Amino acid sequence: MPISFTEDDILQDILDTCTELFNLTILDATPIHRGWLNLKWKVKTQQGVLLIKQYNKERLKKYKLTDIERALNQQNRLRSEGLTTPRIWTCNGEVIQRSKCDELFIVMDFCDGRILRAGQLEKDHMFELGLMTGKMHDLLNDGRLPPKAHPIFLPPRREQRLQHWENLLNDVGDRTISTTLVAKIETQIVATEQMEGVCFGATGWSHRDLWFDNLLFEDQQLTSILDFDRLGYDYPELDVARAVIGGSLYKNECDTSLALAFLEGYNRFRTFGTEQLIGALKGLWYMESEWWIDHNTEQLTGPPARFAEEMHWLANNLVVLESMFLTKE
């Protein structure tokens, strides 16, 4: 029977390993309760304040370790070239360390800043986010990372997606379930029927998790982009759409001035117009809607509830996005 370790056991094991690998003198360690399954601590040492992140063994089964290593090495490269992201400590050239009890973890500089709530950003915040996202995409796609044969997201045909929604609607019809959820599923069906086709832009390397839990701000400045673990070859425009809808949608209203502020910053590095943004938002909906609109939608809390709200709003507004954005230029 495998030995069960408590969080305190895991922490002590990792701290003991850090002391040996990096010659650290540990003063204090405080848990950070954010994220899913992976454990994190803010660690005070005589060498400075660090963040230690443990990779949960069960969650890690969903990923290739080599992909995470590549992502973390890119994070360090981006930092060396001026992107606001924390430095990951290396030992013998490795970004991921292994403890005596076989825990995988990383050590990085701790970044000050605060997480802003989605939908409650100002124009300066969105401009800064657009600026750093454009710089990040520019560096990631400068040729030093070779392209892949196909992107991670392979869009299903419209008929397949319609069948998915019909199956879901039939399934919930056999349950005692809220009429609100049924209406949300029907909205997805109507939106899918209205789509003549989702046209994605160019493929390339992107962050793939540009959500506000992974962004730190201080006053009007973006101080850090975090959590590059999901970095991969996909559609960079989906990073743009994720940041824009997250920053611009508040109480079922989209502030297009915030979206345009993001584009103003982004265009300092890469050309991306409002028509491309409209296409990207439609693409984000096509990819994420089936993730968040399902049997459990009414029970979601935190970020998943916010994502479901965004998908429902996009489904309701796909056909009017052009009039919303193009008239604001």
Residue pairs with C-beta under 8 A, 6 or more apart in sequence:
5 13
5 101
7 31
7 39
9 101
10 39
10 54
10 101
10 103
11 29
11 39
11 41
13 99
13 100
13 101
13 103
14 52
14 54
14 99
14 103
14 105
15 26
15 29
15 43
15 52
16 99
16 100
17 97
17 98
17 99
17 100
17 105
18 24
18 26
18 43
18 52
18 97
18 107
19 25
19 26
21 91
21 97
22 47
22 89
22 91
22 107
24 45
24 46
24 47
24 50
25 45
25 46
25 47
26 43
26 44
26 45
27 44
27 45
27 46
28 43
28 44
29 41
29 42
29 43
29 44
29 52
30 41
30 42
30 43
31 39
31 40
31 41
32 40
32 41
32 42
32 51
34 40
34 213
35 213
35 227
36 59
37 56
37 58
37 59
38 53
38 54
38 55
38 56
38 59
39 53
39 54
39 56
40 51
40 52
40 53
40 54
41 51
41 52
42 49
42 50
42 51
42 110
43 49
43 50
43 51
43 52
43 110
48 109
48 110
49 109
49 110
50 89
50 107
50 108
50 109
50 110
51 86
51 107
51 108
51 109
51 110
51 111
52 105
52 106
52 107
52 108
53 105
53 106
53 108
54 103
54 104
54 105
55 68
55 96
55 103
55 104
55 105
55 106
60 104
63 229
65 96
65 104
67 232
68 96
68 229
69 94
69 95
69 96
70 231
71 228
71 229
71 230
71 231
71 232
72 88
72 95
72 96
72 106
72 228
72 229
73 95
74 140
74 145
74 205
74 228
74 231
75 85
75 86
75 88
75 228
75 231
76 87
76 88
76 90
76 95
77 139
77 144
78 85
78 136
78 139
78 140
79 85
79 86
79 87
81 139
82 135
83 132
83 135
83 136
83 139
83 225
84 132
84 222
84 223
84 224
84 225
85 224
85 225
85 226
85 228
86 108
86 109
86 110
86 111
86 224
86 226
87 108
87 109
88 95
88 106
88 107
88 108
89 95
89 106
89 107
89 108
89 109
91 97
95 106
96 104
96 105
96 106
97 104
97 105
97 106
97 107
98 104
99 105
111 216
111 223
111 224
111 226
112 216
112 218
112 223
113 216
113 217
113 218
113 223
113 224
114 216
114 217
114 218
115 212
115 213
115 215
115 216
115 217
116 125
116 212
116 215
116 217
117 212
118 211
118 212
118 246
118 247
118 249
118 306
119 246
119 247
119 248
119 249
119 250
119 251
120 250
121 129
121 247
121 258
122 220
122 258
123 257
123 258
123 261
124 220
124 261
125 217
125 220
125 222
125 247
126 247
126 248
126 258
126 259
126 261
126 262
126 265
127 261
127 262
127 264
127 265
128 217
128 220
128 221
128 222
128 265
129 215
129 222
129 243
129 247
129 262
129 265
130 243
130 261
130 262
130 263
130 264
130 265
130 266
130 267
131 222
131 265
131 266
131 268
131 269
132 222
132 225
132 265
133 207
133 210
133 239
133 240
133 243
133 262
133 265
133 266
134 265
134 266
134 267
134 268
134 269
134 270
134 272
135 268
135 269
136 207
136 225
137 204
137 205
137 206
137 236
137 239
137 269
137 270
138 269
138 270
140 204
140 205
140 206
140 231
140 236
141 204
141 205
141 236
145 205
145 233
147 203
147 204
147 233
148 203
148 233
150 203
151 200
151 203
151 233
151 234
151 235
152 208
152 232
152 233
152 234
153 234
153 235
153 238
153 287
155 198
155 200
155 283
155 286
155 287
156 164
158 192
158 195
158 197
161 192
161 286
161 290
162 189
162 192
162 193
164 290
165 185
165 188
165 189
165 192
166 189
168 185
168 293
168 294
168 295
169 182
169 185
169 186
169 189
171 295
172 181
172 182
172 185
172 295
173 182
175 295
177 295
177 298
178 298
180 298
181 295
181 297
181 298
184 293
184 297
184 312
185 293
187 312
187 315
187 316
188 289
188 293
188 311
188 315
190 315
191 285
191 314
191 315
191 316
191 318
194 318
194 319
195 282
195 286
195 318
198 279
198 282
198 283
198 286
199 279
199 283
200 235
200 237
200 279
200 283
201 235
201 236
201 237
201 276
201 279
201 280
202 235
202 236
202 237
203 233
203 234
203 235
204 233
204 234
204 235
204 236
205 231
205 232
205 233
205 234
205 236
206 231
206 232
206 233
206 234
206 235
206 236
206 238
206 239
207 225
207 228
207 230
207 231
207 239
208 230
208 231
208 232
208 234
208 238
208 239
209 227
209 229
209 230
210 225
210 239
210 242
210 243
210 246
211 242
211 246
211 303
212 246
212 247
213 227
213 303
214 225
214 226
214 227
215 222
215 224
215 225
215 226
216 222
216 223
216 224
216 226
217 223
235 280
235 283
237 272
237 276
237 279
237 280
237 283
238 280
238 283
238 284
238 287
240 262
240 266
240 272
240 277
240 280
241 277
241 280
241 281
241 283
241 284
242 284
243 262
244 258
244 259
244 262
244 277
244 280
244 281
245 254
245 281
245 284
245 310
245 313
245 314
246 306
246 310
247 258
247 259
247 262
248 254
248 255
248 256
248 258
248 259
248 262
249 255
249 309
249 310
249 313
252 309
252 313
254 313
254 317
254 324
256 324
256 325
256 328
257 328
259 277
259 325
260 274
260 325
260 328
260 329
263 272
263 273
263 274
263 277
266 272
274 325
274 326
274 328
274 329
275 326
277 325
278 321
278 322
278 325
278 326
281 314
281 321
282 314
282 318
282 321
284 314
285 311
285 314
285 315
285 318
288 307
288 310
288 311
289 311
289 314
289 315
291 307
292 300
292 304
292 307
292 308
292 311
293 308
293 311
293 312
297 308
300 308
317 324
